[in-house]
Amino acid sequence: MNYYLENTKVFKALGDPKRAMIVDMLSCGELCACEILEKFEMSQSTLSHHMKLLCECGLVKARAEGKWTYYSLDDDAIGKTKQFFWAITSDKENCICRDKTNCCKGCNENE
C-alpha cells in the first residue's frame, strides 16, 4: 500500500492545472519563482503554496540564491513516476488483480 500512497502524491499534486503547467514550464529547465509568477495571475503566496506541494511530492527541487528561489524538476522523481505509471497500466504476472486471497466466494466458483 505504501508503494501506491507514495506515488499517488505526485498525481494528486498534478491534479491542479496550474501545477501541471508549472511542471511543464520546468521541463525546459530551472526557473526563478519570479519567472513562473510572470506567467500566472496569482499572488506570491499562492505560487509559494503550489511550489510547496510540488516540492513535497518530490517532483520539484528548490534552491535559494539570495532573495530568490529557483525551481527545477527532480529527474529521479520524474523517472520513478514514469516507471510507476507504466507499471500500473501494463499487464503483468504480479498484478494485484491476480491475487485471489481476498476474492469473493463467487469469483472462486468460476475457476
Secondary structure in CASP SS format (residue, H / E / C, confidence):
PFRMAT SS
TARGET T0000
AUTHOR 0000-0000-0000
METHOD secondary structure of the structure
MODEL  1
M C 1.00
N H 1.00
Y H 1.00
Y H 1.00
L H 1.00
E H 1.00
N H 1.00
T H 1.00
K H 1.00
V H 1.00
F H 1.00
K H 1.00
A H 1.00
L C 1.00
G C 1.00
D C 1.00
P H 1.00
K H 1.00
R H 1.00
A H 1.00
M H 1.00
I H 1.00
V H 1.00
D H 1.00
M H 1.00
L H 1.00
S C 1.00
C C 1.00
G C 1.00
E C 1.00
L E 1.00
C E 1.00
A H 1.00
C H 1.00
E H 1.00
I H 1.00
L H 1.00
E H 1.00
K C 1.00
F C 1.00
E C 1.00
M C 1.00
S C 1.00
Q H 1.00
S H 1.00
T H 1.00
L H 1.00
S H 1.00
H H 1.00
H H 1.00
M H 1.00
K H 1.00
L H 1.00
L H 1.00
C H 1.00
E H 1.00
C C 1.00
G C 1.00
L C 1.00
V E 1.00
K E 1.00
A E 1.00
R E 1.00
A E 1.00
E E 1.00
G C 1.00
K C 1.00
W E 1.00
T E 1.00
Y E 1.00
Y E 1.00
S E 1.00
L E 1.00
D C 1.00
D H 1.00
D H 1.00
A H 1.00
I H 1.00
G H 1.00
K H 1.00
T H 1.00
K H 1.00
Q H 1.00
F H 1.00
F H 1.00
W H 1.00
A H 1.00
I H 1.00
T C 1.00
S C 1.00
D C 1.00
K C 1.00
E C 1.00
N C 1.00
C C 1.00
I H 1.00
C H 1.00
R H 1.00
D C 1.00
K C 1.00
T C 1.00
N C 1.00
C C 1.00
C C 1.00
K H 1.00
G H 1.00
C H 1.00
N H 1.00
E H 1.00
N C 1.00
E C 1.00
END
